Amino acid sequence: MKANGIIGSLIIALLFSACTSSAPMNKRDNFSYLYGKGGGQMQLQARVHHTSPERSRVYYKLSTKDLLYKSDGTGGPFHAVVRISYESYDAFGSKNLLDSASTIIDDESLDPGEDKELIGSMDLSRKEHRSFVLKVMARDLNRDQQSTVFLRVDKDGVGSSQYFMPEDTAKGLPLFTDHFKGGAVRVRCETCTGMTLYGDHFPAHTTLPTPVFTTSGNSSSNTSKPDSSFRVSVNEDGVFTLDLQRPGMYRVRTDTTREAGYVLHSVVEAYPLVTSTDDLLKPLRYITSNQEYDRISKATNVRQSIERFWIDAAGDRERGREAIRIYYGRVENANRHFTADVEGWKTDRGLVHIIFGTPTSIYKNDLNETWIYGEENNLMSLTFTFTRRNGALNENDLVLQRDPMLKGAWYRNVESWRNGRVYQN
């Protein structure tokens, strides 16, 4: 099978990202590999779209730069061969397999170094119209490397988020993010054809999460209120355009009496990559004092001041560059995995990931994630528990159960960063 679509080149990050997602096939219950642990470099993106109450598709995207292209040695074209498969389960960690399917992508290229996006789709079975967990896997058969993505699939309910899909305006291909840097976004919703949708705008969050030991951390309830409302018309093709002119969150619904709807985000900073001076500056707030941050942010040359901070912390330029690579690699990784109402690095999981790295073990269910650093049941290990925020409009919105006992571990790791010492990469 050929991929359904191929679109233009990817933007190459200036900083090397620490993101990876190669899954150990014999550890179904431990999800630590999803957030960066392992040696793989293949990045898989996936999303589900319901075209009707009875029909659904799972879309996937890969980058050709992550795949191994081989030639048969006769001077002919190079081929990358990838198996895309999915398995559905009734819950995270469940062994009760509901359904599975797979397909093979054989991508042909005369230039094995070409940088393209491969986008394709598969029919998705929803026989019982129930919520379930979808495990999507991509295995590069030329190098025997696998990446995995887990998605929660909505139960049947027209108007819920997976009935909506943002599209590339020029080619009509799906977009794999709901976060945009302003501008007009085209959205498809076949079940909304000819309807008027009701929209709300929520102001952007500007506060950062507090340290893991504080008793007054991020609220476990969503107290955000919309600051304006609007309406949008869906055309006869099931398409509408939304102008994300103001930073913040946009929610569109078919019915104002239901919370279910589709949420898009308009972000100000670069996302998910760290590219500007501002992107480099703001995450430093986690490891600097008020006075240090104020001095760096008000420097005549902010970028130079940031570089000086890392060189002084590490002791020399080479170690400083390595610390920068790892620290901002974690920022980008957090953006890819933990983004909810705000960019991933501004969330509780983003905070812990940046400061402490990838956990040894991660256990998930529909409402919680537990991160363990070190051996389980060892008194010296660290445990962080994240819980789905009450009233969250995004299923990725989890908050940390803060614990005063984590104070010592927090300051030890922050001090390690300030001394240019990194224990995980």
Secondary structure, 3 states (H helix, E strand, C coil): CCCCEEECCCCCCCCCCCCCCECCCCCCCCCHHHHCCCCCCCCCEEEEEECCCCCEEEEEEEEHHHCCCECCCCCCCEEEEEEEEEEEECCCCCCCEEEEEEEEEEEEECCCCCCCEEEEEEEECCCCCCCEEEEEEEEECCCCEEEEEEEEECCCCCCCHHHCEEECCCCCCECCCCEECCCEEEEECHHHCCCEEEEEEECCCCCCCCCCCCCCCCCCECCCCCCEEEEEECCCCCEEEEECCCCEEEEEECCCCCCCCEEEEECCCCCCCCCCHHHHHHHHHHCCCHHHHHHHHCCCCHHHHHHHHHHHHHCCHHHHHHHHHHHHHHHHHHHHHHCCCCCHHHCHHHHHHHHHCCCCEEEECCCEEEEEECCCCCCCCEEEEEEECECCCCCCCEEECCCHHHHHHHHHHHHHHHCCCCCCC
